[in-house]
Amino acid sequence: MRSDLVFDAVHNMKNRYMLCQLASKATRKFHKPNTRIQETTNEVLHRIASSERQEALTEREGVAEARRRVAA
């Protein structure tokens, strides 16, 4: 069930809001035409849950830093 995936994935993030932001952006990036978006979302949550906490946070902070550089 997706709730199990969310529960596992939230342990790798600082908070639920950050998890939702990361999961929605990743789902849009990984989604392939002619596939169900639910399947893509489940795959993204599984990847987040199986990743190391530090990897998930480092990647997210790196994206934020890149955006700040572009905005400046």
N, C-alpha and C positions, 0 to 999 in steps of 0.2 A: 504494500500500500504506500501511497505517496506520503502519508503522515509519518511512516517509519523512516523514509528517506529524508524528510525535513528534519526530524528529530536527530538523525545521525549527522546531517550536514550542519546543523546549528552549533554543534560542538566545535567546529572548525572556524567559526566566525565570532567576532566580538559581540554582535547582537543580531536580532532577527531582521531588523531593517536593512542592515548591511547584506545579510544573506539574500533577502528579496531583491535588492538592487543588483547584486552579482548574478543571481540566478536568472533574472529577467533579461539582463544584457547578454549573458552567455547563451540563453535560449534563442534569442534573436540571431546571434552570430552563427550558432551551430545548426539551426533549423534548415532542413533540406526540403525543397518542394516535393509534393506527392507523399509526404510522411505526416503522421499525426503530430501535432504540437505537444500533445500529452506525452508521447514517447520521447521527444526531444527534452522536455522538461525533466522527466524522470532520469534520463541519461545525465543531464547536467547536475542534478542533485546527487546522483550516485558518484560522479566525478568529484564534486566538492566534498562529499562525505569520505571518500577514500584518500583524498589528498591530506598532506600534513598541514597542520594549522599554520605553521610559519610560511609555507609555500602560498597558501591562499591569501594570507594577509600581506605578504610581500608583493605579490602580483597586483593586488588591489591598490596598495599604496603607491606602487610604481606608476600605475595608470593615472592616479590622482596627481602625482608630481608632474607627469608629462603634460597633463591638461593645464596645470598652473603655468608651466613654461610657455605653452602656446598662447595662453591668455595674456601673458605679460608683455 
